[in-house]
Structures are given as C-alpha cells and as structure tokens.
Amino acid sequence: MLRYTLMRLGIFVGCLVVVWGLVYSGVAPRGLGDSNGMWIVLLSLVLSAPISFVVLRGERDRASAGIVQRVDRMKANLDASRSQEDVADDTARAQGQTS
C-alpha cells in the first residue's frame, strides 16, 4: 500500500512540475489574481488522476489483494477468539449448573 501511495504521489509531483512549467512559460493559462498556485495544483490533480488510474492498475490490484488478505486474517482471528470465548462461557455455565 505504501508503494502505491508513493507512486501515486510521484505521478502527482511530476504533473505538478509539468503544469507549473506550462503555466509559467505561457502555454497554459494563468489563474485569476492570486489564485495561480491553486490553479496549478487543481490542474495537476485533474491530470494525475487518470494517469494514475491507467498506469498504476497492476500496483492497485496488488495493494487491494494485500488489504483483502489482511481483512480475511483479522476475520479469522476474530472468529477464533469468539469461539474460544464461547467454549469458556459454555464451560462456566456447565460448572454453574452442576453445583
């Protein structure tokens, strides 16, 4: 997951540098008034999202598989813990009824 996040951040930073260069060279329009910085960041976000979606498809699938494995492991641990509690509770109730 960290690898995917860093790759996504790298694509955003790359887009930010390219958009900044285009805006300051006059190829892309500048923002209105003092909003130029916000314009560059927004345009970079809009450009980096579809690029990340296409380029990082395999990495996103690997990260998703890792998350699914962790969730399944946590569910298995929770079920095991729950069954141990049930056995202990059943044992305590059985001892309480015989006394």
GIZI-V221543 format. One line per field, one symbol per residue. burial: + if it has 9 or more other C-alpha atoms within 8 Angstrom, else -. Layout:
# GIZI-V221543
burial: ???
This chain:
# GIZI-V221543
burial: ---+--++--++--++--++-+++---+-++----+--+++-+++-++--++---++--+--+--+---------------------------------
